[in-house]
Every structure is written in C-alpha cells, then in structure tokens.
Amino acid sequence: MHTTIEAGAWADVLVRRRLLHAAILAPSGQWLVQPEADGPVHALAGSADIVELAATIRHRIRSTRARTR
C-alpha cells in the first residue's frame, strides 16, 4: 500500500517536471489532477492511483526515449 507521503512526493515531482499542471490531495483522500492548465480535472481514488499514474508516465517517457535511439 502506498502512503500519502509517497504519493505527495510523486505528485510534486510530476508537477515540478511539468508532466502534470496540478496535483492536489483533497480532504476526502482523493487526488485531483490536471494534466494541462486548460484541461479537465480528474479525480483519482487514492494514493495508489497517483503512484500508478507516475509509473505510467515514467514508462511512456522511457519507451519514447528507447524508440528515438
């Protein structure tokens, strides 16, 4: 199980690296994420979902880099 602290660290990295526009932990424990400034806000059920999103984004980046070599 992923902790809120771990999810928060990943959310911070995704936002700082501009892979997400925003990621906010709601009082309900859901994460609200916005991929682009003018895009829709998506609600993720919990900390495991933000960690999974980070893993998915990292996989896409690595796959793209591997194809361009």
Secondary structure per residue as TSV (DSSP state, phi and psi in degrees):
chain	resnum	aa	ss	phi	psi
A	1	M	-	360.0	136.6
A	2	H	-	-91.3	139.4
A	3	T	-	-86.4	162.4
A	4	T	H	-62.8	-34.6
A	5	I	H	-64.8	-45.5
A	6	E	H	-62.5	-44.7
A	7	A	H	-62.8	-40.6
A	8	G	H	-62.8	-38.6
A	9	A	H	-64.4	-44.0
A	10	W	H	-65.1	-41.7
A	11	A	H	-59.6	-43.0
A	12	D	H	-61.0	-44.5
A	13	V	H	-61.9	-45.4
A	14	L	H	-61.7	-39.0
A	15	V	H	-74.0	-45.4
A	16	R	H	-60.2	-36.1
A	17	R	T	-87.8	6.8
A	18	R	T	60.1	33.6
A	19	L	S	-90.5	-17.2
A	20	L	S	-136.1	148.3
A	21	H	S	-76.1	-42.0
A	22	A	E	-153.2	149.8
A	23	A	E	-148.7	118.4
A	24	I	E	-130.8	135.2
A	25	L	E	-83.5	120.6
A	26	A	-	-83.9	156.5
A	27	P	T	-56.3	-24.7
A	28	S	T	-76.1	-10.1
A	29	G	S	96.5	-7.1
A	30	Q	-	-77.1	155.8
A	31	W	E	-107.5	131.0
A	32	L	E	-102.6	120.7
A	33	V	E	-122.8	144.9
A	34	Q	E	-131.4	109.3
A	35	P	S	-63.8	-37.7
A	36	E	S	-133.2	153.8
A	37	A	T	-55.5	-39.0
A	38	D	T	-102.3	11.3
A	39	G	S	-91.7	173.9
A	40	P	-	-72.1	157.4
A	41	V	-	-95.6	133.3
A	42	H	E	-111.7	140.8
A	43	A	E	-100.7	125.0
A	44	L	E	-103.3	141.8
A	45	A	S	-63.5	-33.1
A	46	G	S	-172.8	-168.7
A	47	S	H	-61.0	-38.8
A	48	A	H	-60.4	-33.3
A	49	D	H	-70.9	-35.9
A	50	I	H	-70.8	-37.0
A	51	V	H	-66.6	-40.1
A	52	E	H	-64.5	-40.0
A	53	L	H	-61.5	-43.7
A	54	A	H	-60.5	-43.0
A	55	A	H	-63.5	-40.3
A	56	T	H	-63.8	-44.8
A	57	I	H	-63.6	-44.1
A	58	R	H	-60.9	-41.4
A	59	H	H	-62.2	-43.9
A	60	R	H	-62.1	-42.1
A	61	I	H	-63.2	-46.5
A	62	R	H	-64.0	-39.7
A	63	S	H	-64.1	-40.7
A	64	T	H	-65.5	-43.9
A	65	R	H	-63.3	-40.1
A	66	A	H	-64.2	-36.7
A	67	R	H	-73.2	-26.2
A	68	T	H	-89.0	-3.2
A	69	R	-	-83.9	360.0
